[in-house]
Amino acid sequence: MSKTIIISNRLPVQLQIDNKSIKAIPSVGGLATGMKSVHQGGDSLWIGWSGLTDEEIPDGMSGKIDEALAKHGSSKVNLTADEVDGFYYGFSNRTIWPLFHYFLEYSEFELDSWETYKKVNQKFADAIVAQVKEGDIVWVHDYQLMLVPQMVKEKLPTISIGFFLHIPFPSYEIFRTLPWRTEILQGLLGADLIGFHTYDYERHFLSSVKRLLSLEVSFNEIYLEDRIIKVDSFPMGIDYKKFSDAAKAHQQKTPEKGSELQQRLDAHKASTPDAKFLLSIDRLDYSKGIAKRLNAFEYFLNKYPQYKEKVRLIILAVPSRSNVPQYQLLKREVDELVGRINGEFSTVSWTPIWYFYRSMPFENLIDLYTSSDIAWLTPIRDGMNLVAKEYIATRTDKTGVLILSEMAGSANEMNESLLINPNNFEQIADAIDQAINMPIQEQQERNDILQKRLARYNVEKWANDFMNSLKNQKEKSHAYVSKNLSNDLLNSVLKEYKNAKKRLLFIDYDGTLAAFHNDPQKASPDEELYQLLDKIASQKNTVMFLISGRDKETFTKWFLPKKYNMIVEHGVWLSKNGDDFFMLENVKKDWMEKIQPVLESFVDRTPGSFIEEKNYSLAWHYRKTDPDFGQKRASELNTVLTSLIANDDLSVLNGNKVMEIKSSNVNKGRAAMRMYGEADYDFVFAIGDDWTDEFMFQELPESAVTVKVGLQKTQAKYYVDGTKDVRTLLKRFVE
């Protein structure tokens, strides 16, 4: 039976070792809760670090730890203290975390940390490979493990892999500063489905893929040679019922049964009935904007002095990464700010800020959520921010106001809250004033919409949506128009080839026999290719044509001495057995004078583009331009040309990063059919990679073996992954 393998940096259990006995306690974190619906029964396994380094595990206890974890469907990856330091505290939290949250000044680019990150990612990948079986689904989580998908895919190409990033993905301009940006992208592209919290993060990722890897991206799909990778956004929810039920149970307690914290909160409310509690809960992290929030609170008290002794800010800062220098500095800054503001504004009966630097049990969180009139959450950058959702879920009477930073991922789903820019103190002060004075009816109307949405799209729905999308992606990849030319199919084709009395082969050049190059002249044939083509051309009863959009001068230089048959410029010129090229079609060229200036104006306005002049066609290349800009210009040029050539019997061919204008009555399909009609062939083969080859696939007889290079929609019967596979295939023809 197939299973789901979940991989994250930490396991969803905490280990307690006492007198050589081990206790594994389930975690209550967001991810552990979210994956509950996926990680249940005997059909799933969770792989991660246990939280104990190799040095911390007592002698002889490793096996017992494995047994304790197995009871919770978990398996550990062993890490040394040095590995945790370099991988987690180093590259993950001193490089990726600050960079992806737009804190470039805190990002450290240390080669040693990167090497450790790679090494630990390989450990996780090896742990997956050791456990996974055909048909299993692998779901990798978060920024600590971005290389794992590709490491697993290299060893197990058919396994279905999903990846979810729980933090923001930065814009291209930020991401490009990372020295190992290409390796990170390639690592992620080992997944079949890549998920983000918001469309913005998805868009940034796709932009980086296009610009840095020059891959074809169509809407939210990335085309690799052998796979289509889907990229999508899945905003993470919360366990809505857990928080809502806890709040209802909390309400039913009598005051004396409440916690000590609740009794203190009640006492303060009773002493000043019209006072408002503002609540701020975050990990102590520079991305959360706590220091900025404190300065904004000071600004608010100065702008609206009438609220002194009428508001109290409760700050819960949960300790985080306290051994990273930036976090130590932040702790000191927050401590000093709280002290200064309290010192400046306090009265005998009123302290403006209550500050807690600690973790709190779930019961006390509910106390704070249900007692606070306003939740004020203003991260400078946050992947999601589930605290905002938890606060709304606990508001059983639908009162309460949420002030939320527009930089939090959850802001996209929570438009009914008061959205603010965390850097705009004037706007924040006004929003607090608005929240204090918001009528109960308006609060309830806003929260009613929010609660319905959060209850509907809860954390379980998030996990199930991702898993269903991953399963659909696997099925979709297998449901392409053409079939992969697998070994069995290839053997069948080779049998036909061998038994044929007369064979005809049409082989495209660029993107088929040779990979693309920024400079088309540098994509010249190598010695291995010459030898392969020599062998095919010299076979008995075999007629081979190189068929290309290239100009005849280039093919004369490269191939005429070899005496191959050649059709160039999409069917304008023909050369047989080493004879000079002659025109296969009578083609006009007087239109070129009219079109040339138009193309030149686009070259002038599109850095990196250039014109290739052929005898009877013009090609505008944009491979070296910025991908988005090039695509935009190509679309613009297509519109201009279509209107210009409407009455000239010309057509525009959109190839791979090239647009070519040529006569409509000339194409590869027409030329191929003329050659096919010259003899009685019982085996016909055609292979090519782009749109211009589709004419050939369409025109040739139904019995022809037609092959597309790359996984794209096509008229061809079969596809192969890339140029390497083309050569492997052709070698089989001559073995």
C-alpha positions, -999 to +999 in steps of 0.1 A: +000+000+000+014+034-009+022+059+018+028+096+023+062+106+036+064+140+053+098+157+057+105+188+078+134+201+098+119+191+131+097+161+139+062+167+153+072+152+187+094+163+215+117+138+233+122+138+270+150+116+284+148+108+321+167+081+339+174+063+307+137+062+298+124+080+268+091+098+264+079+112+231+053+140+234+033+152+203+040+189+194+012+214+192+029+236+165+011+248+134+027+224+110+022+194+133-015+203+137-019+210+100-005+177+089-026+157+113-051+147+085-022+136+062-001+120+090-024+094+105-028+057+107-001+034+092-001+050+058+024+078+065+058+085+079+073+117+092+111+122+088+130+149+106+155+159+132+146+148+167+159+180+184+188+161+200+223+162+185+244+130+182+264+143+212+233+148+233+220+112+228+232+090+257+252+059+248+230+030+238+198+051+237+196+057+199+176+025+193+152+033+221+146+067+206+138+051+172+113+029+189+096+058+208+094+078+175+081+049+155+050+048+178+043+083+166+049+073+129+082+092+129+118+085+119+148+106+129+177+121+109+209+122+130+227+155+131+259+165+149+262+198+169+284+212+141+258+203+115+230+219+134+251+250+139+261+253+102+228+241+086+201+255+110+216+284+129+240+292+100+227+290+064+190+285+072+187+313+098+215+337+090+213+335+052+179+323+039+156+337+067+168+373+066+172+373+028+137+359+021+122+384+046+140+413+029+166+420+056+196+420+033+218+437+059+215+407+081+222+381+054+255+362+058+270+345+027+294+320+043+307+291+021+311+268+051+275+272+061+264+265+025+285+234+024+269+222+057+234+230+043+241+209+013+255+180+034+225+180+058+200+182+029+217+152+014+212+134+048+175+141+047+173+130+010+191+097+018+167+091+047+138+095+023+153+072-004+159+046+023+122+046+032+103+054+000+087+028-023+072+031-058+038+048-056+046+067-024+041+105-022+068+127-007+060+161+008+090+183+018+085+213+040+102+247+043+133+267+037+157+244+056+153+216+030+152+234-004+177+211-020+160+178-010+135+175-038+161+174-066+184+151-045+155+126-042+144+131-078+179+123-091+178+089-075+140+082-079+127+100-110+092+085-109+084+094-072+058+121-068+073+150-048+056+181-033+074+211-017+058+238+005+076+270+015+062+284+048+080+318+045+078+345+018+097+340-015+114+373-022+113+393-055+139+385-081+160+416-073+164+403-037+168+366-045+195+373-072+219+385-045+222+349-031+254+334-044+238+299-046+206+311-062+208+287-091+214+256-069+184+266-047+161+269-077+173+236-092+168+220-058+132+231-056+125+221-092+130+185-082+094+187-069+064+181-091+043+207-072+057+237-054+033+255-030+034+290-015+011+309+009+002+337-015+002+345-053+028+372-047+054+346-035+044+323-064+049+351-089+083+361-074+095+324-077+084+320-113+101+353-122+134+340-107+130+307-126+126+325-159+154+350-154+180+328-137+173+294-154+158+306-187+131+280-185+098+282-203+070+292-179+034+291-190+010+306-165+019+286-133+036+257-150+074+253-156+085+231-185+116+210-179+129+186-206+111+156-191+085+171-167+060+198-161+062+214-126+032+231-112+035+261-089+005+272-069-006+291-038-023+274-009-029+299+021-024+279+053-053+279+077-056+270+114-074+243+134-104+266+136-125+242+157-098+238+183-096+276+190-133+282+187-142+253+211-115+264+235-129+299+236-164+286+242-152+264+271-133+293+285-165+314+286-183+288+306-158+289+335-167+308+366-143+337+374-127+318+404-121+288+381-101+309+356-063+309+354-042+333+375-036+354+343-073+355+336-081+367+371-055+395+367-070+405+333-105+405+348-094+427+378-079+453+355-110+453+333-132+458+364-111+487+376-114+507+343-145+493+325-141+515+294-103+507+290-092+487+260-067+459+258-044+458+227-028+424+221+005+417+203+018+381+201+049+372+181+081+353+182+109+377+190+121+381+155+132+412+135+107+403+108+078+408+132+084+445+136+080+445+175+104+474+180+087+494+153+053+486+169+065+500+203+076+532+186+042+534+168+025+529+202+045+558+216+035+579+186-002+570+191-001+581+228+014+614+218-011+620+190-041+609+210-033+618+246-070+613+256-064+575+256-037+576+283-049+554+311-076+541+287-055+516+267-030+489+276-007+471+252+000+435+261+031+422+244+039+385+244+073+380+228+081+343+225+119+336+227+135+326+194+170+317+182+185+335+212+220+324+202+219+344+169+235+379+174+207+399+157+181+383+180+202+392+211+204+428+199+167+429+192+159+415+227+180+444+242+163+470+220+127+458+229+136+456+266+149+492+265+119+505+245+094+490+269+113+504+298+115+539+283+079+541+272+066+528+305+089+552+323+076+581+302+039+575+303+032+554+335+010+568+363+004+555+398-025+534+386-016+527+350+013+510+331+009+514+293+027+482+283+026+447+299+055+428+285+060+390+286+092+375+272+083+338+274+062+310+259+027+306+272+006+275+276-024+271+253-049+280+281-032+314+287-032+322+250-070+317+250-071+340+281-053+367+261-073+362+229-107+363+246-099+392+269-083+416+243-105+441+225-080+446+197-053+424+182-025+444+168-002+424+145+022+444+123+050+422+109+074+440+085+073+408+064+056+375+073+049+343+053+014+340+067+008+350+104-016+325+120-020+345+152-043+368+133-065+338+124-064+324+159-076+357+174-106+358+151-115+322+157-117+328+195-141+358+192-173+338+201-195+369+202-179+382+170-167+414+187-130+425+186-110+443+160-080+430+141-053+455+130-031+437+106+000+445+085-005+444+048+029+427+046+016+395+063+006+367+040-028+364+058-036+400+048-047+387+014-075+367+030-084+391+058-095+423+040-122+428+066-095+436+092-079+471+094-050+467+071-020+491+077+015+497+065+037+488+095+061+517+086+034+543+086+030+555+122+003+581+113-019+554+097-013+530+126-023+557+152-055+564+132-062+527+129-060+522+167-083+552+172-107+537+147-105+503+164-112+518+198-143+536+185-156+509+161-193+502+168-201+467+180-223+460+150-195+469+126-171+446+145-195+417+143-202+423+106-165+422+098-158+392+120-187+372+108-173+372+073-138+364+085-150+335+108-170+319+080-140+320+057-115+307+083-138+279+093-143+268+057-106+270+047-090+255+078-057+238+081-070+204+072-085+218+040-051+234+032-033+201+036-059+181+016-059+207-012-022+204-016-022+166-016-050+165-041-032+189-064+000+169-061-019+137-071-036+154-100-003+168-112+011+133-114-019+121-134-017+152-156+020+146-164+011+111-177-019+124-198+000+143-224-009+142-261+022+124-272+037+093-255+071+091-240+093+070-263+099+044-237+122+014-242+093-008-252+080+017-278+115+024-291+121-014-296+090-015-317+101+015-338+136-001-342+120-033-354+101-013-381+133+005-390+153-027-393+127-044-415+120-015-438+131-017-474+134+021-479+137+046-451+132+084-451+145+105-421+139+142-414+160+155-385+158+191-372+190+208-360+186+235-333+171+222-301+172+187-316+207+177-326+223+207-308+213+226-277+204+263-280+230+290-276+228+327-271+248+332-303+233+309-330+267+306-347+282+290-316+258+260-317+280+243-343+282+205-347+308+186-326+328+156-338+305+131-321+276+144-341+294+143-374+303+106-368+267+098-358+253+115-389+279+099-412+268+064-399+231+072-405+237+087-440+258+058-451+232+031-442+218+012-471+183+021-483+183+051-460+177+088-471+184+113-444+175+150-445+187+176-421+157+200-421+162+234-405+152+271-404+189+279-406+203+299-435+220+281-464+254+298-458+257+283-423+247+248-434+270+250-465+299+257-441+290+230-416+276+202-437+280+205-475+315+188-475+298+158-457+273+155-487+243+152-464+208+160-479+196+193-465+165+215-465+171+249-450+152+282-444+120+262-436+119+247-471+132+274-494+165+257-503+175+221-510+209+204-514+213+167-522+245+146-520+268+176-516+255+196-546+250+233-542+217+245-528+190+253-552+155+269-546+128+244-539+102+271-539+099+303-559+099+329-531+096+367-532+119+388-510+107+424-519+087+425-486+119+424-465+127+461-471+093+470-455+097+447-425+135+453-417+130+488-402+102+475-380+125+448-366+154+473-362+131+496-341+124+466-318+161+457-315+168+493-305+142+491-278+149+456-266+185+452-252+199+418-260+178+412-291+192+410-327+181+404-363+193+374-383+190+380-421+184+350-442+180+349-479+142+348-479+133+354-443+140+376-413+144+363-377+142+384-346+161+366-317+154+376-281+171+347-261+195+372-244+168+396-232+151+398-199+125+369-201+095+389-191+105+420-212+114+398-242+080+381-240+062+414-238+081+428-268+075+396-288+038+399-282+039+435-292+059+427-323+035+399-332+006+424-332+025+449-353+036+423-379+002+406-381-014+439-392+016+448-416+017+415-435-021+409-437-021+412-476+014+400-484+011+362-482+036+361-453+035+344-420+051+348-386+066+317-370+071+318-332+100+296-324+121+291-292+129+328-283+128+337-319+102+352-343+106+346-380+088+363-409+087+342-441+066+334-471+033+316-462+037+291-490+069+277-476+072+254-446+089+222-434+058+201-439+054+211-476+091+205-483+091+171-464+061+159-484+078+167-517+107+145-507+084+118-495+067+118-529+100+111-548+101+074-539+082+045-523+092+047-486+079+021-461+095+038-430+093+076-424+108+093-393+107+130-383+120+146-352+120+183-341+115+206-311+095+237-319+064+251-336+079+251-371+083+213-369+046+209-363+039+214-401+061+184-407+043+162-381+009+173-396+017+167-432+036+134-431+015+102-435-002+087-405+022+058-405+052+081-400+071+079-367+070+116-355+089+126-323+088+159-304+118+170-284+106+182-250+073+177-231+049+201-250+016+198-267+023+185-302+010+168-333+038+142-329+031+107-318+060+105-293+083+127-273+118+125-259+132+147-231+161+166-247+190+167-271+209+140-252+180+116-257+179+125-294+215+113-299+208+082-278+178+074-300+197+080-333+226+058-321+201+030-317+193+034-354+229+026-364+238-001-338 
